[in-house]
Amino acid sequence: MKKLRKNLRFTVILVDGKRFPKIVRAPAGRLISDKAIDSVLAEEATIIEKFFPGREFRLVPLASGDFNFIEMPKEEAELRAKRTELQEQYSEAKAG
């Protein structure tokens, strides 16, 4: 059984070191479930995409159960995209 939480904290961290912390609190008398956490993180990813178009972020879970969205340097984002592309090509070739 997963742990229910009173609040969820995450921080958006840009390459230049700027930080944008945010806390999402459960309504009074309620708790945040894992399903709700996934929903909040997806919603926040959409907001980040809106405010930082063209930038790549990775989601990093913290030991506390909170999360960071960390901007990847352009070079790292390009390498990850190339790696994903190569993995997809390999999977297609192996399946075919």
All heavy atoms as an XYZ file, in Angstrom:
772
protein
N       0.837     -1.194      0.000
C       0.000      0.000      0.000
C       0.873      1.246      0.000
O       1.839      1.339      0.737
C      -0.899     -0.010      1.231
C      -1.816      1.166      1.305
S      -2.945      0.969      2.715
C      -3.616      2.578      2.749
N       0.546      2.170     -0.839
C       1.313      3.404     -0.960
C       0.903      4.387      0.131
O      -0.190      4.331      0.666
C       1.090      4.039     -2.333
C       1.489      3.161     -3.480
C       2.974      3.080     -3.588
C       3.344      2.246     -4.799
N       4.698      2.299     -5.147
N       1.796      5.299      0.394
C       1.559      6.289      1.431
C       0.724      7.452      0.897
O       0.990      7.987     -0.166
C       2.914      6.813      1.925
C       2.807      7.808      3.043
C       4.179      8.253      3.460
C       4.064      9.365      4.477
N       5.358      9.940      4.814
N      -0.287      7.829      1.642
C      -1.084      9.008      1.316
C      -0.379     10.226      1.916
O       0.273     10.136      2.950
C      -2.492      8.870      1.877
C      -3.293      7.683      1.338
C      -4.624      7.576      2.053
C      -3.498      7.805     -0.150
N      -0.542     11.366      1.261
C       0.213     12.546      1.683
C      -0.684     13.757      1.871
O      -1.689     13.908      1.199
C       1.257     12.864      0.618
C       2.139     11.662      0.341
C       3.182     11.972     -0.625
N       3.933     13.113     -0.131
C       5.038     13.537     -0.684
N       5.504     12.962     -1.732
N       5.669     14.575     -0.206
N      -0.273     14.644      2.781
C      -0.996     15.894      3.001
C      -0.634     16.938      1.958
O      -1.431     17.803      1.631
C      -0.680     16.448      4.393
C      -1.239     15.617      5.511
C      -0.916     16.255      6.841
C      -1.466     15.406      7.977
N      -1.194     16.024      9.279
N       0.622     16.874      1.465
C       1.034     17.825      0.441
C       2.103     17.208     -0.448
O       2.691     16.194     -0.123
C       1.513     19.143      1.059
C       2.662     18.952      2.012
O       3.666     18.347      1.680
N       2.531     19.473      3.224
N       2.313     17.847     -1.575
C       3.305     17.415     -2.554
C       4.160     18.620     -2.897
O       3.642     19.690     -3.230
C       2.592     16.894     -3.811
C       3.459     16.537     -5.001
C       4.375     15.369     -4.657
C       2.596     16.192     -6.194
N       5.450     18.445     -2.800
C       6.374     19.540     -3.106
C       7.199     19.175     -4.328
O       7.632     18.034     -4.466
C       7.334     19.782     -1.940
C       6.667     20.183     -0.672
C       7.668     20.115      0.483
N       6.980     20.205      1.736
C       7.020     21.266      2.530
N       7.748     22.303      2.202
N       6.340     21.293      3.655
N       7.404     20.150     -5.186
C       8.329     19.966     -6.289
C       8.934     21.304     -6.650
O       8.398     22.362     -6.315
C       7.676     19.288     -7.499
C       6.438     19.955     -7.987
C       6.512     20.967     -8.913
C       5.203     19.560     -7.531
C       5.366     21.579     -9.375
C       4.049     20.158     -7.986
C       4.130     21.173     -8.907
N      10.083     21.228     -7.309
C      10.805     22.427     -7.703
C      11.213     22.299     -9.157
O      11.694     21.253     -9.574
C      12.073     22.613     -6.831
O      11.687     22.666     -5.458
C      12.809     23.896     -7.182
N      11.013     23.367     -9.916
C      11.512     23.444    -11.283
C      12.872     24.128    -11.183
O      12.984     25.226    -10.636
C      10.558     24.253    -12.193
C      11.143     24.397    -13.585
C       9.186     23.605    -12.224
N      13.905     23.453    -11.687
C      15.271     23.980    -11.600
C      15.808     24.183    -13.009
O      15.890     23.229    -13.790
C      16.193     23.026    -10.815
C      15.601     22.770     -9.421
C      17.601     23.593    -10.718
C      16.309     21.695     -8.629
N      16.151     25.422    -13.328
C      16.677     25.750    -14.655
C      18.188     25.599    -14.687
O      18.845     25.585    -13.641
C      16.284     27.176    -15.041
C      14.788     27.484    -15.044
C      14.557     28.938    -15.453
C      14.035     26.536    -15.953
N      18.749     25.505    -15.891
C      20.186     25.343    -16.068
C      20.956     26.492    -15.415
O      22.017     26.283    -14.836
C      20.545     25.235    -17.575
C      22.036     25.319    -17.804
C      20.005     23.944    -18.160
N      20.407     27.708    -15.475
C      21.107     28.857    -14.901
C      21.002     28.935    -13.380
O      21.492     29.868    -12.758
C      20.624     30.162    -15.530
C      19.157     30.455    -15.271
O      18.513     29.719    -14.500
O      18.647     31.437    -15.844
N      20.345     27.925    -12.768
C      20.272     27.854    -11.314
C      19.007     28.426    -10.707
O      18.786     28.302     -9.501
N      18.173     29.065    -11.504
C      16.924     29.602    -10.968
C      16.032     28.447    -10.527
O      15.975     27.409    -11.173
C      16.196     30.452    -12.007
C      16.894     31.746    -12.304
C      16.127     32.563    -13.300
C      16.911     33.818    -13.649
N      16.305     34.534    -14.761
N      15.338     28.671     -9.414
C      14.465     27.643     -8.848
C      13.071     28.200     -8.668
O      12.902     29.336     -8.255
C      14.996     27.191     -7.482
C      16.317     26.512     -7.564
C      16.873     26.242     -6.163
N      17.969     25.315     -6.268
C      17.869     24.011     -6.043
N      16.735     23.493     -5.645
N      18.909     23.224     -6.183
N      12.080     27.350     -8.969
C      10.687     27.720     -8.811
C       9.999     26.631     -7.990
O       9.507     25.651     -8.546
C      10.013     27.874    -10.189
C      10.675     28.908    -11.059
C      11.655     28.546    -11.972
C      10.334     30.243    -10.945
C      12.271     29.501    -12.776
C      10.944     31.199    -11.738
C      11.917     30.835    -12.653
N       9.987     26.774     -6.659
C       9.352     25.754     -5.815
C       7.832     25.891     -5.806
O       7.294     26.983     -6.005
C       9.935     26.039     -4.431
C      10.286     27.485     -4.455
C      10.635     27.819     -5.889
N       7.165     24.783     -5.584
C       5.705     24.794     -5.521
C       5.247     23.705     -4.555
O       5.833     22.628     -4.498
C       5.120     24.542     -6.909
C       3.617     24.687     -6.979
C       3.154     24.638     -8.418
C       1.664     24.845     -8.530
N       1.215     24.798     -9.933
N       4.204     24.011     -3.809
C       3.597     23.038     -2.895
C       2.128     22.910     -3.270
O       1.426     23.908     -3.390
C       3.718     23.486     -1.432
C       5.185     23.627     -1.023
C       2.997     22.482     -0.521
C       5.383     24.194      0.368
N       1.690     21.666     -3.443
C       0.280     21.390     -3.693
C      -0.258     20.750     -2.416
O       0.242     19.709     -1.977
C       0.095     20.434     -4.897
C      -1.354     20.071     -5.074
C       0.653     21.080     -6.155
N      -1.236     21.374     -1.813
C      -1.807     20.871     -0.560
C      -3.142     20.183     -0.821
O      -3.939     20.631     -1.643
C      -2.014     22.017      0.413
C      -0.720     22.712      0.783
C      -0.936     23.766      1.859
N       0.165     24.676      2.003
C       1.359     24.388      2.497
N       1.625     23.174      2.881
N       2.295     25.314      2.593
N      -3.378     19.117     -0.088
C      -4.665     18.420     -0.181
C      -5.743     19.294      0.452
O      -5.468     20.060      1.390
C      -4.577     17.084      0.538
N      -6.971     19.187     -0.032
C      -8.064     19.921      0.613
C      -8.219     19.479      2.073
O      -7.824     18.367      2.438
C      -9.297     19.517     -0.203
C      -8.768     19.004     -1.496
C      -7.416     18.435     -1.201
N      -8.799     20.323      2.891
C      -8.974     20.031      4.316
C      -9.666     18.677      4.511
O     -10.671     18.380      3.876
C      -9.791     21.129      4.981
N      -9.091     17.871      5.374
C      -9.676     16.577      5.701
C      -9.436     15.484      4.672
O      -9.977     14.396      4.781
N      -8.621     15.772      3.665
C      -8.347     14.789      2.617
C      -6.847     14.584      2.480
O      -6.053     15.356      3.010
C      -8.948     15.246      1.299
C     -10.460     15.497      1.450
C     -11.115     15.747      0.171
N     -11.254     14.468     -0.518
C     -11.701     14.357     -1.746
N     -12.044     15.419     -2.421
N     -11.810     13.182     -2.319
N      -6.461     13.556      1.719
C      -5.055     13.273      1.460
C      -4.842     13.102     -0.036
O      -5.775     12.839     -0.789
C      -4.630     12.002      2.200
C      -4.703     12.073      3.728
C      -4.447     10.700      4.338
C      -3.705     13.079      4.266
N      -3.585     13.219     -0.462
C      -3.224     13.055     -1.869
C      -2.780     11.611     -2.091
O      -1.869     11.126     -1.420
C      -2.095     14.025     -2.263
C      -2.529     15.471     -2.026
C      -1.683     13.815     -3.708
C      -1.410     16.487     -2.218
N      -3.406     10.933     -3.050
C      -3.060      9.540     -3.371
C      -1.985      9.510     -4.461
O      -1.676     10.530     -5.084
C      -4.296      8.797     -3.866
O      -4.695      9.315     -5.117
N      -1.451      8.313     -4.730
C      -0.461      8.165     -5.795
C      -1.049      8.550     -7.147
O      -0.388      9.166     -7.974
C       0.053      6.730     -5.859
C       1.015      6.423     -4.730
O       1.549      7.367     -4.127
O       1.237      5.231     -4.457
N      -2.297      8.185     -7.371
C      -2.962      8.525     -8.632
C      -3.068     10.050     -8.776
O      -2.820     10.596     -9.848
C      -4.346      7.894     -8.682
C      -5.052      8.066     -9.989
C      -6.379      7.321     -9.993
C      -7.115      7.519    -11.297
N      -8.407      6.843    -11.307
N      -3.388     10.721     -7.691
C      -3.478     12.181     -7.712
C      -2.099     12.804     -7.930
O      -1.976     13.812     -8.628
C      -4.097     12.696     -6.419
N      -1.065     12.199     -7.366
C       0.304     12.696     -7.567
C       0.660     12.633     -9.049
O       1.183     13.587     -9.614
C       1.316     11.908     -6.717
C       1.134     12.245     -5.238
C       2.758     12.203     -7.158
C       1.930     11.383     -4.291
N       0.358     11.491     -9.692
C       0.623     11.361    -11.127
C      -0.110     12.439    -11.914
O       0.434     13.024    -12.847
C       0.213      9.971    -11.628
C       1.102      8.867    -11.086
O       2.217      9.165    -10.617
O       0.671      7.697    -11.136
N      -1.336     12.700    -11.545
C      -2.142     13.715    -12.218
C      -1.540     15.106    -12.031
O      -1.448     15.891    -12.984
C      -3.568     13.671    -11.688
O      -4.334     14.688    -12.251
N      -1.131     15.429    -10.816
C      -0.533     16.737    -10.525
C       0.769     16.911    -11.307
O       1.025     17.971    -11.886
C      -0.278     16.903     -9.008
C       0.604     18.109     -8.725
C      -1.586     17.019     -8.258
N       1.591     15.863    -11.352
C       2.866     15.952    -12.068
C       2.643     16.119    -13.571
O       3.346     16.885    -14.227
C       3.729     14.726    -11.781
C       4.254     14.621    -10.350
C       4.992     13.313    -10.148
C       5.156     15.801    -10.002
N       1.650     15.422    -14.127
C       1.341     15.571    -15.549
C       0.863     16.987    -15.848
O       1.256     17.594    -16.853
C       0.293     14.545    -15.966
N       0.025     17.514    -14.970
C      -0.472     18.881    -15.135
C       0.676     19.881    -15.056
O       0.758     20.828    -15.840
C      -1.508     19.177    -14.050
C      -2.157     20.529    -14.157
C      -3.192     20.737    -13.068
O      -4.028     19.834    -12.846
O      -3.156     21.807    -12.440
N       1.577     19.665    -14.110
C       2.717     20.571    -13.955
C       3.647     20.479    -15.162
O       4.191     21.491    -15.605
C       3.479     20.264    -12.668
C       4.496     21.307    -12.311
C       3.900     22.697    -12.095
O       2.732     22.812    -11.687
O       4.626     23.692    -12.326
N       3.838     19.289    -15.713
C       4.670     19.132    -16.911
C       4.087     19.941    -18.071
O       4.832     20.560    -18.840
C       4.790     17.663    -17.282
N       2.771     19.971    -18.188
C       2.108     20.757    -19.228
C       2.360     22.250    -19.010
O       2.632     22.991    -19.965
C       0.589     20.473    -19.228
O       0.390     19.071    -19.444
C      -0.126     21.263    -20.300
N       2.289     22.683    -17.769
C       2.543     24.090    -17.441
C       4.000     24.455    -17.750
O       4.282     25.510    -18.320
C       2.194     24.374    -15.969
C       0.689     24.241    -15.748
C       2.691     25.757    -15.540
C       0.261     24.231    -14.295
N       4.924     23.570    -17.390
C       6.350     23.818    -17.656
C       6.581     23.936    -19.156
O       7.307     24.823    -19.607
C       7.211     22.699    -17.037
C       7.179     22.796    -15.511
C       8.656     22.771    -17.547
C       7.777     21.613    -14.795
N       5.967     23.050    -19.930
C       6.101     23.095    -21.391
C       5.591     24.421    -21.947
O       6.160     24.985    -22.872
C       5.340     21.926    -22.024
C       5.488     21.841    -23.512
C       6.884     21.507    -23.982
O       7.612     20.808    -23.247
O       7.266     21.947    -25.078
N       4.523     24.937    -21.353
C       3.946     26.212    -21.800
C       4.896     27.381    -21.521
O       5.091     28.250    -22.362
C       2.617     26.445    -21.093
C       1.961     27.761    -21.415
C       0.685     27.953    -20.623
C       0.101     29.338    -20.797
N      -1.054     29.558    -19.931
N       5.491     27.408    -20.329
C       6.331     28.529    -19.933
C       7.776     28.406    -20.409
O       8.490     29.405    -20.499
C       6.312     28.721    -18.417
C       5.053     29.354    -17.932
C       4.043     28.590    -17.380
C       4.853     30.721    -18.048
C       2.864     29.169    -16.935
C       3.676     31.317    -17.616
C       2.676     30.537    -17.064
N       8.222     27.186    -20.699
C       9.594     26.966    -21.150
C       9.596     26.115    -22.418
O      10.133     25.008    -22.435
C      10.420     26.289    -20.043
C      10.459     27.051    -18.760
C       9.719     26.631    -17.661
C      11.226     28.200    -18.633
C       9.749     27.331    -16.471
C      11.256     28.912    -17.441
C      10.514     28.480    -16.362
N       8.998     26.628    -23.504
C       8.924     25.828    -24.734
C      10.323     25.578    -25.307
O      11.210     26.427    -25.206
C       8.090     26.694    -25.674
C       8.270     28.087    -25.177
C       8.451     27.964    -23.683
N      10.499     24.390    -25.853
C      11.779     24.060    -26.473
C      12.843     23.598    -25.494
O      13.930     23.208    -25.899
N      12.549     23.634    -24.219
C      13.508     23.159    -23.216
C      13.108     21.763    -22.776
O      11.937     21.421    -22.745
C      13.533     24.082    -22.001
C      14.012     25.478    -22.321
C      14.131     26.282    -21.056
N      14.455     27.667    -21.332
C      14.803     28.524    -20.391
N      14.850     28.164    -19.133
N      15.090     29.773    -20.713
N      14.097     20.959    -22.441
C      13.846     19.590    -21.991
C      14.089     19.501    -20.483
O      15.071     20.040    -19.979
C      14.779     18.609    -22.714
C      14.529     18.513    -24.201
C      13.243     17.790    -24.525
O      12.853     16.879    -23.781
O      12.622     18.159    -25.537
N      13.201     18.806    -19.793
C      13.319     18.615    -18.350
C      13.260     17.131    -18.040
O      12.637     16.361    -18.762
C      12.160     19.313    -17.618
C      12.250     20.812    -17.648
C      11.802     21.526    -18.747
C      12.797     21.501    -16.578
C      11.889     22.907    -18.794
C      12.878     22.890    -16.607
C      12.427     23.593    -17.716
N      13.912     16.744    -16.960
C      13.772     15.369    -16.485
C      13.152     15.433    -15.093
O      13.412     16.346    -14.314
C      15.088     14.618    -16.509
C      16.123     15.114    -15.553
C      17.381     14.228    -15.628
N      18.397     14.714    -14.751
C      19.392     15.516    -15.102
N      19.496     15.923    -16.337
N      20.267     15.918    -14.227
N      12.318     14.458    -14.807
C      11.652     14.382    -13.511
C      12.518     13.533    -12.588
O      12.837     12.391    -12.902
C      10.265     13.760    -13.669
C       9.440     13.621    -12.399
C       9.137     14.992    -11.796
C       8.155     12.882    -12.698
N      12.888     14.095    -11.448
C      13.751     13.400    -10.505
C      13.000     13.212     -9.192
O      12.703     14.184     -8.496
C      15.052     14.200    -10.258
C      15.938     13.495     -9.250
C      15.789     14.443    -11.560
N      12.659     11.953     -8.845
C      12.022     11.709     -7.548
C      13.054     11.841     -6.426
O      14.193     11.390     -6.562
C      11.498     10.280     -7.663
C      12.251      9.667     -8.784
C      12.778     10.765     -9.649
N      12.666     12.450     -5.344
C      13.552     12.631     -4.192
C      13.217     11.608     -3.122
O      12.108     11.068     -3.080
C      13.405     14.051     -3.646
C      13.651     15.170     -4.660
C      13.370     16.520     -4.027
C      15.063     15.103     -5.203
N      14.154     11.343     -2.239
C      13.958     10.363     -1.171
C      12.768     10.732     -0.274
O      12.106      9.857      0.275
C      15.225     10.231     -0.331
N      12.479     11.999     -0.164
C      11.383     12.470      0.681
C      10.014     12.173      0.079
O       8.990     12.378      0.720
C      11.515     13.969      0.905
O      11.375     14.646     -0.337
N      10.006     11.717     -1.191
C       8.744     11.491     -1.876
C       8.326     12.685     -2.712
O       7.316     12.642     -3.396
N       9.119     13.742     -2.664
C       8.854     14.919     -3.473
C       9.590     14.786     -4.809
O      10.241     13.773     -5.058
C       9.286     16.175     -2.713
C       8.476     16.363     -1.437
O       7.269     16.091     -1.456
O       9.063     16.782     -0.420
N       9.504     15.808     -5.657
C      10.063     15.713     -7.003
C      10.736     17.012     -7.421
O      10.384     18.077     -6.934
C       8.941     15.427     -8.018
C       8.235     14.137     -7.774
C       7.140     14.091     -6.928
C       8.671     12.974     -8.377
C       6.478     12.894     -6.682
C       8.014     11.779     -8.140
C       6.917     11.734     -7.294
N      11.684     16.895     -8.344
C      12.279     18.048     -9.005
C      12.131     17.866    -10.506
O      12.298     16.760    -11.022
C      13.766     18.193     -8.674
C      14.014     18.749     -7.300
O      13.147     19.372     -6.704
N      15.203     18.521     -6.768
N      11.803     18.945    -11.197
C      11.873     18.991    -12.646
C      13.159     19.741    -12.952
O      13.251     20.936    -12.686
C      10.687     19.762    -13.238
C       9.373     19.047    -13.154
C       8.526     19.246    -12.075
C       8.978     18.188    -14.165
C       7.292     18.604    -12.007
C       7.749     17.538    -14.096
C       6.910     17.742    -13.023
N      14.157     19.052    -13.491
C      15.461     19.658    -13.720
C      15.673     19.842    -15.221
O      15.561     18.883    -15.991
C      16.587     18.798    -13.122
C      16.363     18.645    -11.620
C      17.952     19.404    -13.423
C      17.350     17.747    -10.926
N      15.968     21.081    -15.611
C      16.231     21.356    -17.030
C      17.541     20.691    -17.432
O      18.545     20.780    -16.725
C      16.316     22.860    -17.282
C      16.558     23.186    -18.745
C      16.711     24.665    -19.022
O      16.785     25.472    -18.079
O      16.759     25.010    -20.212
N      17.506     20.035    -18.571
C      18.709     19.400    -19.091
C      19.435     20.393    -19.994
O      18.786     21.112    -20.766
C      18.350     18.154    -19.910
C      17.778     17.037    -19.088
S      17.537     15.531    -20.054
C      16.130     15.986    -21.051
N      20.761     20.408    -19.917
C      21.504     21.233    -20.878
C      21.189     20.750    -22.292
O      20.840     19.589    -22.505
C      22.967     20.964    -20.526
C      22.939     20.447    -19.121
C      21.629     19.744    -18.963
N      21.307     21.627    -23.253
C      20.952     21.315    -24.634
C      21.673     20.061    -25.133
O      21.077     19.213    -25.786
C      21.284     22.505    -25.532
C      20.824     22.358    -26.945
C      21.102     23.612    -27.744
C      20.595     23.437    -29.173
N      20.824     24.629    -29.961
N      22.946     19.922    -24.793
C      23.729     18.773    -25.247
C      23.166     17.464    -24.687
O      23.062     16.469    -25.397
C      25.209     18.910    -24.823
C      25.917     20.112    -25.409
C      25.628     21.409    -24.654
O      25.149     21.371    -23.493
O      25.852     22.478    -25.247
N      22.795     17.466    -23.419
C      22.232     16.268    -22.790
C      20.888     15.913    -23.418
O      20.604     14.745    -23.671
C      22.071     16.471    -21.288
C      21.551     15.241    -20.577
C      21.372     15.439    -19.089
O      21.837     16.451    -18.538
O      20.769     14.547    -18.467
N      20.064     16.915    -23.676
C      18.761     16.677    -24.301
C      18.934     16.071    -25.685
O      18.207     15.138    -26.058
C      17.977     17.978    -24.380
N      19.903     16.573    -26.458
C      20.161     16.023    -27.785
C      20.644     14.577    -27.699
O      20.228     13.729    -28.493
C      21.181     16.885    -28.523
C      20.640     18.245    -28.927
C      21.697     19.172    -29.485
O      22.902     18.807    -29.506
O      21.331     20.282    -29.903
N      21.523     14.282    -26.749
C      22.016     12.912    -26.578
C      20.894     11.955    -26.180
O      20.812     10.836    -26.679
C      23.140     12.866    -25.535
C      24.483     13.430    -25.975
C      25.449     13.478    -24.785
C      25.069     12.587    -27.087
N      20.011     12.392    -25.282
C      18.881     11.544    -24.880
C      17.938     11.289    -26.044
O      17.435     10.180    -26.214
C      18.128     12.181    -23.712
C      18.837     12.033    -22.403
C      18.026     12.673    -21.288
N      18.712     12.507    -20.039
C      18.237     11.803    -19.012
N      17.061     11.235    -19.096
N      18.913     11.695    -17.910
N      17.692     12.310    -26.851
C      16.812     12.145    -28.011
C      17.428     11.163    -29.005
O      16.744     10.287    -29.542
C      16.563     13.497    -28.682
N      18.727     11.263    -29.235
C      19.425     10.352    -30.152
C      19.396      8.928    -29.607
O      19.163      7.969    -30.351
C      20.869     10.830    -30.363
C      21.625     10.031    -31.376
C      21.017     10.186    -32.757
C      21.861      9.477    -33.789
N      21.243      9.465    -35.099
N      19.605      8.782    -28.301
C      19.578      7.455    -27.672
C      18.204      6.805    -27.831
O      18.097      5.634    -28.179
C      19.934      7.572    -26.190
C      19.891      6.271    -25.458
C      20.310      6.461    -24.015
N      20.161      5.233    -23.290
C      19.619      5.130    -22.104
N      19.188      6.206    -21.492
N      19.522      3.971    -21.504
N      17.159      7.582    -27.591
C      15.791      7.067    -27.743
C      15.531      6.656    -29.184
O      14.957      5.598    -29.445
C      14.775      8.137    -27.304
O      15.028      8.474    -25.946
C      13.350      7.642    -27.445
N      15.977      7.477    -30.113
C      15.799      7.166    -31.533
C      16.507      5.865    -31.901
O      15.939      5.005    -32.588
C      16.347      8.319    -32.370
C      16.252      8.120    -33.861
C      16.905      9.259    -34.633
O      16.813     10.414    -34.178
O      17.507      8.972    -35.678
N      17.736      5.698    -31.426
C      18.489      4.477    -31.719
C      17.849      3.248    -31.077
O      17.796      2.171    -31.683
C      19.944      4.620    -31.253
C      20.793      5.607    -32.056
C      22.146      5.814    -31.388
C      20.963      5.133    -33.489
N      17.331      3.401    -29.860
C      16.648      2.286    -29.197
C      15.410      1.869    -29.976
O      15.137      0.683    -30.128
C      16.263      2.660    -27.768
C      17.423      2.679    -26.816
C      17.022      3.138    -25.424
O      16.061      3.873    -25.253
N      17.781      2.714    -24.430
N      14.661      2.840    -30.477
C      13.464      2.532    -31.267
C      13.837      1.827    -32.561
O      13.184      0.862    -32.949
C      12.678      3.814    -31.558
C      11.983      4.376    -30.332
C      11.364      5.742    -30.575
O      11.466      6.274    -31.707
O      10.777      6.284    -29.625
N      14.886      2.280    -33.220
C      15.331      1.644    -34.456
C      15.772      0.202    -34.192
O      15.462     -0.698    -34.961
C      16.479      2.432    -35.094
C      16.073      3.751    -35.688
C      17.261      4.544    -36.205
O      18.403      4.141    -36.072
N      16.978      5.708    -36.780
N      16.502     -0.008    -33.101
C      16.965     -1.347    -32.742
C      15.783     -2.256    -32.435
O      15.745     -3.403    -32.874
C      17.919     -1.268    -31.548
C      18.383     -2.615    -31.079
C      19.346     -3.322    -31.789
C      17.855     -3.204    -29.924
C      19.778     -4.575    -31.361
C      18.274     -4.449    -29.491
C      19.232     -5.130    -30.213
O      19.652     -6.367    -29.790
N      14.800     -1.751    -31.701
C      13.611     -2.538    -31.358
C      12.838     -2.935    -32.614
O      12.367     -4.063    -32.725
C      12.696     -1.758    -30.415
O      13.339     -1.535    -29.190
N      12.698     -2.000    -33.551
C      11.991     -2.282    -34.800
C      12.746     -3.325    -35.623
O      12.147     -4.231    -36.177
C      11.802     -1.004    -35.609
C      10.807     -0.045    -35.008
C      10.764      1.293    -35.722
O      11.443      1.452    -36.771
O      10.066      2.195    -35.247
N      14.062     -3.189    -35.676
C      14.869     -4.136    -36.453
C      14.825     -5.527    -35.837
O      14.760     -6.534    -36.533
C      16.312     -3.635    -36.541
N      14.849     -5.562    -34.514
C      14.821     -6.851    -33.801
C      13.455     -7.521    -33.969
O      13.370     -8.732    -34.104
C      15.116     -6.613    -32.320
C      15.373     -7.863    -31.546
C      15.802     -7.535    -30.132
C      16.092     -8.799    -29.363
N      16.492     -8.531    -27.998
N      12.372     -6.736    -33.937
C      11.024     -7.278    -34.074
C      10.737     -7.716    -35.510
O       9.973     -8.635    -35.742
C       9.980     -6.245    -33.642
N      11.344     -7.026    -36.466
C      11.059     -7.286    -37.874
C      11.893     -8.324    -38.486
O      12.001     -9.441    -38.503
